[in-house]
Amino acid sequence: MSFYEFLWQAVKRPELLVEYAGRADMQIEISVEADFYDRLRQIAVLAVEILEREAAHIDGPIPQLLERCRDVARFVGEARMDLEAAGRDASGLRPPRC
């Protein structure tokens, strides 16, 4: 499973991203009562934050990190389009800096 696919699974099962963030020494909360679009937005924002935190602790380019960065950027772009198409707030969504 690619990281991109993992992120879409996390929209359905937020505990996946919570566990992943814990391995990056981050404590995050995702509202399980939120509707699909609210969870999508939360996952998109948090995925960028987690990836950037991971990248900050790594010296030099690592192919897996670059691939993960592309996956997160793709996910955020699609999340933005989905949110906007549904008339939901997509402000603050941005691709990762890596």
Stockholm file with secondary structure:
# STOCKHOLM 1.0

chainA/1-98         MSFYEFLWQAVKRPELLVEYAGRADMQIEISVEADFYDRLRQIAVLAVEILEREAAHIDGPIPQLLERCRDVARFVGEARMDLEAAGRDASGLRPPRC
#=GR chainA/1-98 SS CCHHHHHHHHHHCTHHHHHHHHHTTCCCCCCTTSCHHHHHHHHHHHHHHHHHHHHHTCCSCCHHHHHHHHHHHHHHHHHHHHHHHTTCCCTTCCCCCC
#=GC SS_cons        CCHHHHHHHHHHCTHHHHHHHHHTTCCCCCCTTSCHHHHHHHHHHHHHHHHHHHHHTCCSCCHHHHHHHHHHHHHHHHHHHHHHHTTCCCTTCCCCCC
//
